[in-house]
Amino acid sequence: MKRSWIMLFAFSMFPPVWAQSAPSKAPIEQGYLTGADGVRIFYRKIGSGSDFVVFLHGGPGLSMHDGGSSMGPLSDLHTLILYDQRGGGRSDLVKDKSLLTVANDVRDLEGLRLHFGLQKMALIGLSWGSGLAALYADAHPEHVSRIVFLDPMPVARNPYVKERSDKIRSLVSSADNKRIMELEKRDRTATDDQLVANCREEDRISFKPYLYNFGSYDRGRQDACDDPPAAIRNSAVVGEAIIDSLGNFDFRPMLKKLSVPVLVIEGERTNVPLDSTREWANAPRKARLLLIRNSGHAAFVDQPEILIRDVESFLGGE
């Protein structure tokens, strides 16, 4: 499964706490829509606001549980749409690497827009989801109203991927690293129940460098591996294929073309090197960088209420 590798670009799967994060009065609709190549995409729509906010989870290879539940309060004032990207969660578990590319992910997001008949939508991209948001906005700028790049992935492969990887790996103890390797080896022959148990332990270990207060982990990630076991097994396949399809990527040229308001969010106490994050804010014409106090790289776990307050202010035009 190699969750430790995936964590370089994303966070893992968040528990489905919709009853806690979304108001009880907000209507909830879920089902499947057709993405590119006939792939079925699982979605959840919450709320009935006149404007639409689409959340793009991290990974690649994870699901809307990767941070999506923390977005629930936005459905008070907006219609919030979340979905599992192809190959993960409850969407079709695509395994053909030729169908697991960034171009396919962009086409799936366009399919979602057409399915709901949206003229404009605000995008919130978490980690790898920031990359997908940038790619979509570059291909379809006329359909994007605002963008939040939340704890974004490295802005370019060189030198930022190695820089982040080296930093995060330096914070993992030798004992934890050894245990992760043991668990990944066990994953190859694990039953479904064993796989989920391994996933939970790997997630707990791998997530340590991303939080300012690790005590918040249990509050926000009690069921971090609740996706179907088949999706957990497929996560590394999807992650490797999508990242490979990015090639020697550099998002800055397309970020410079953005004309919509952009908010880049990171934790003030993050262990992720900030030079890449600052580039996400420096390149667009209408962007600002917000560092959330008393938070690591995962403000949606460390400071979820503050995060939602700031995102809501941005979506409201402030």
N, C-alpha and C positions, 0 to 999 in steps of 0.2 A: 504493500500500500504506500509506503514511503511518505507518510504524513509529514515527517520532518522536512522533507524536500519541498512539499507543497506549501508549507508554512512560510517559505521565503517570499512568496507572492500573495499569500492569503491567510485568513484565519479559518478555523474549522467550522463545523456545523453547529448552529445555535439551536437550543431547544425550542419546540413549537409552543411558546407561551403566549399565544394570541389573546387568550382571555385576559391576561394581565396587561399586555402592551397596547391592545386596541380597545377602544371604548365598546361596551356591550351593545350600545345602540347602533354602532356602525354596521351596515350590511356587509356580509362577506359572501363572495362568490368565488368558486374555484372549479377548475376543470382543465381541459386540454384545448390548445389551439394548434394549428398547423404551421410549422416553421418552414425553413428551406428544405428542399428535397423530400418533402412529405414527413419530416420528423415531427413527432408529437411532443409538444412543449407543455409542461404542467405549469399552471399559473394560479395565483391567488389575488383577487381584487378586493380591497377593503375601503369602505367609505363611499360617500356620494358627492364629494366636492366638485365644483365646476372645473377645476384645473387638475391635471394629472401628474403624478410623480411616479417614476419607474425606478425601482431599486435593482442594481446590478451587483450580484454577489461576487465574492472573490473566488480564487482557485488558480487556474481553471480546474474543473473537475469536482467542484463542491455543489452546493445547492443554496436555495433561498434561506436556509437555516444559518448560513454564514452571515450573521449580522442582521438578517431581515427582520427578525422578531423585535429588535431594538427600534426599528423604524415605525412600528405600529401606531404610536401616538400621533404621527403625522396625518393619520386618517381622520382625525378630528376636523380638519379644515380642508383636506384634499382627498382626492381619490388616489389611493396608493396601490400600485401594481407590483407584484413580485413574481418571479418565475425561476424555475430551475433550468439552467443552461443545458444544452444538449449533452448527453453523455452522463449526466449526474442527477441526483435526487430522484424524482418521480417522472422525469422526462424520459424519452426513449434512450436507452443505454447504448448509444452509438459506439462501436468499437473500431470501425474502419477509419484509419488515420487520414485517408483522403477526404473524409467528411468531417474531420475534426480540425478545422482551421479557423483563423480569426475572421476570414471572409464569410464563412458559414454562420458564425456567431452574430456578425453584423446583419446578415440576411434574416436570421431568426428574430432579431430585435425589430427589424422593419416589418416582419410578418406580424409581430405582436401589435405594432402601431396600427397596421391595417385592420387587424382583427377587431380592435376596439374603436376604430374610426377616429383616431386622434389626429388633430392638425398640429398641435404643439404638445410637447411633454418636457418636464424637467427630469434630469437624470441624476441619480446619486450612485456613484460607482465606488465600491469598496475594494481597495487593493487592486487586484487584476481587473475588477470591474471598472476602475478608473481608465485603464487602457481601453477596454471595450467602449466606454462612453466617448473617449476621444476619437476612436476609430469610427464610431457611428456618426458623431457630430461632423466629422470630416466628410463622410459620404452623404449625409442628409442634413446639412446645416439648417435648412428651412423648417425642420420639424423639431428643433430643440430650442427651448426657451431659457433654461438655466442649467448649470452643471455644478454639482458638488463632487470634488475629488477627495474622497475620504480615505485617509491613510494610504495614499497611492503607492502603487508598485514602482520600481525604479523607472525613471523617465527615459532611460536609454540603457542598452545592454552594457556599453563600455563608457566609463569604468564602474558604473553604479551597481550592477548585479553582483560583481565580485566584492565590491566594497561592503554592501549590505550583508552578503553571505559570510564574509570573514568576520564582521562585527558580531553577528548573531551567534555564529558557531563559537566564538571566543567566550560567550556567556553561558554556554552549556557545559556543565561539569563532565569530567571523564566518566563518572559513574552513570550520569543520565545518558550520555552518548552511547555507552555500552548497552544500557538497557533498551534504548531505542533500536539499536541494531538487532538485539535479541528478539524484540517484538516483531520487527519487520521480517525476520527470518521465520518466525512462527506463523506469520500471516499466510505464507505460501500453502500451508496444509491445514489451516484453522477451519473449524466448523463455523457456521454463521454466528452462533452464540460466542464462540471464542474470539472471532474476528471483532465483534462489537466490543467485547471486553478489552481486547488489545488496543482498539481504536481509542477508547476512553483513556487508557493509560498513556498512550503515545501523545494524545492531545494535551493532557495535563502537563507532561514533560516539555513538549515542544512550545507550549504557549507561555512558559515562564518569562522569557526575555521580552515579551510584548506588553507586559502589564507593569504599571507603577506599583500597584498594590495587589499582590497575588491573592490576597484574601478575597478579592472581588470575583475570582474565578468561579467558585462554587455558586455564588449568587447569580451569575449570568450564564453558566455553562453546565448545568446539572446533567443534561442529556445531550451532550455535544455530538454524539455519534448515533443519532436516531434515524438516519436515512436507511433505506433498504440495504442489507448486506451486499447485494449485487452491485449497488451504486458505489458503496465503499470500495469494493474490489476494483471497480472500473476507474476510480478517481485518478490513479497514477497514469493510466493509459491516456485519459483525456488531458491531464496536465502536461505531460510530455509532448503530446501531439500539438496542442495549441501553442505552447511556448516555442516549439520547433518552427511552427508556421510563421511566427513573428520574425524569425531570422535575426539579423543584426539590427534590431529595432532602435528607433529614436523618435519619440513622440513630439519633440519640440517643434519641428516644422509644421505639423498640423495644429499644434496648440497656438502657434503664432497667427493662424488664420481664424481662430475663434473670435466672434464678435459678440457673443452672449456673455452675460455676467457669470463669473466663475468664483467659487469659494473652495480653497484648498484647506483641509483640516488635518492637523496632526497633534499629538500630545506633547506638551512642553517637556515632559520627562522621558520622552521616547529614547529607546536604544538604537533606533534606526537612524543612520547618518542623515542629517538634514539638508545636505547640499543638493541631493536629488529632489527632495520635496520642495525646496525653494525654487527649483527650475520649473516645477509644475505651476507655480504662481507667477514666476517672472515672465514666462513666454506669452501667455494670453494678454490681450489688450486691456480687458476689464476683469482683473483677478486680484484677490487678496489672499494672504496666508493667515490662518487663525490657529494659534497654538493654545490648546486647552490646558489650563492649570491642573496640577495634581493628577496628571494622566500620562500613561505610557502610549505605546503605538495603537492601543485599542481603547479609544475613548468611549466607544459604545459599551464597553464592559466597566472601565474605570469610572467614567462620569457620564452615564447615559442621559440623565436629565438635562445636564448642561449642554450636551451635544444636541439633543432634540431642540432645546430652546434656541440655540444659535442657528441650526439649520432652518428652523421655522422662520426666524427673523430674515434670513437670506431669501427664502422662498417667498416671503411676503413683500420683498422689494427693498429691504433695508440694506 
